[in-house]
Amino acid sequence: MSLREWWGRLGMRLMPLKNPAQAVYGTVITGAVMAAYSEPPVEIDEVVPGVLATVVVYWLAHVYAEELVHFEEGVAFSRRRLWSTMRAQWAIVRAALAPVLVLLVALLFGATPTVALEIAVWFTVLLLVGFGTVSALRGGLRGGPLILAALLAGSLGLILVALKGSVD
């Protein structure tokens, strides 16, 4: 396997592009939690578990909310449907992996915890722009509407950056 193929496979594992709507949820949650941890001193041993725990709880809550619809329709609990819903919503958790990886790589390359967290938060902005772009392209948008969709998605990330700035 070539290096390019390896990177492509890694990217597909980390970037849940098959379900960008769920990926947006996971990315926004990840960025928000990272922003909440941004007040110095930044403790990476608190940030990473905090991000992952929050995203997993949100994922479970989202799965449960999806299942409530079936309960309200009078459909009995189904283990098969539950597993299907869990897999379908897993993009929420997968979306947290790339920003956490960026955070850890930045640390590995010598960034301070505060700078590494800053890089990871800005990375979430880029991810949101990417997810907005992918969704818009799949929806057939081109030109101005495509740019607007990408900017709207990125604006969610900019709100996180603003929240992070208000904490500093």
N, C-alpha and C positions, 0 to 999 in steps of 0.2 A: 504494500500500500504506500502510495506516495505521500509526501508531507502535505501536499494540497488536499488530497482525499481525506487524510487524517483530520486536518483542520476543518474541512467541510462537515465531516461526521460529528466532530465535537460541537461545532456550531449548531447543527440540527438538534443535538441533545440538549444544549443549553438554551436555545432560542425557540420557544414554542410558537412558531409561525403558523401552525395549523389551526390554532385557536387564539388569534390575536386579541379578541375581546377579553378572554380570561387572562391573557398575558398582561394586558393593560392594568387589570385589577391588581395582579401580583406585583407588577412594577411600581405602581403608585403606592401600594402598601409598603413595599421594600424601601422606596425612597423616603416615605414619611417616617418610618421607624429609624432609618439612618439619620434623617434630619433631627429627630428627637434625641438621638445620642450625640449630637454634634457639639454640645457644650463641653469645653475643655474641663478637666482632662478626659480625652477620649480613651476608653478602655475597650480594646478590640475583643477581649475575652467576654465582654458583655454585649457588644454590638452584634456579633455573628449569631450567638444563640438567641438573642432578642429578636433579630430579624427572622430567623428560621422558625422560632416558636410562634411568633405573631402570624406569619404567613400560613403555617400549618393550621393554626386555630381558625383563621379566616377561611381557609380551604374547607375545613370540616364544617364550619358554620354555613358556608355556601352550599355544600353537599346536602346538609340537613334541610336548608331552605328549599332546595330543589325537591327533596323528598316530601316535604310538607304539602306540596301541590298535589301529589298522589294521594296522600292521606285525606285531604279535603275532597278529593274526587271519590272517596270511598274505596280506593284500591288498597288492599292489604299490603303489608310490608313484603318486599321481595329482595332477597339477598342478591340475586342476579342483577336486578335493576340498580341496587345500591352500588355494587361494584362498577357497573357501567357508568353511573353518575360520578363516582369517585375518579375513574379514569378520564372521563370527559372534562372534569374540572381540574385535573392535575396541572394544567398549564399555569394555574395561579401559583403553585409552588415552584415549578420549573422557572418561572420568570424571576424568582429571587436568586437563582443560582448564579447567573452571569454577573449581577452587581456585587454579590459576595465574593465571587472569584476575582473580579477587578480590584476590590478592596484588598484581598490577600496578596495579589500579584504586586500591587503598588507597595505594600509593606515589604514584600520580598525584595523589591528593587530599591529599598532604602527610604521610602517616604515615611514621614512621621505618621502616627495614627490619625492626627487631625487632617493632614494633607491627603492621606489615603482615603479617608471618609469623604472628603471634599470631592476627590476624583470619582469615587463610586456614586455619589449623589448626582454629579453632572453626567455620569454615564447613564443613569436612569432617565435623564432628559433625552439623551440620544436614543435610548431604547424606545421611549414613548414616541418620538418622531418616526423611528423605524416602523413600529407597529401601526401607527396611523397611516404611514405611506403604503405599507403592505396591504392593509385593509382597503384603502382607497383605490389602489391599483386593481385589486381583486374585484372591487365594485365597479370597475370600468371608468373611474375618474381619471382625467388627464388635465394638464395645464393648470390654470388658476385654481379650480376646485381641488386638484390633487395637492397643490402647495398649501391651500387653506386647511385641508384635512390634516396634513402633517404638522402644520403650525398649531392647530387646535390641540392635537395630541401632545405636542411639545409644551404647550402652555400649562398643562397639568404638572409637568416636571418643573417648570419655572415657578409655579406656586410652591412646590416643595423647596426649591432653592430659596425663595423668599422666606418661607417658614424657618429654614435653617439659619438664614441671616438674622432673623428676629431673635433667635436663641443666642447667637454669638455675643 
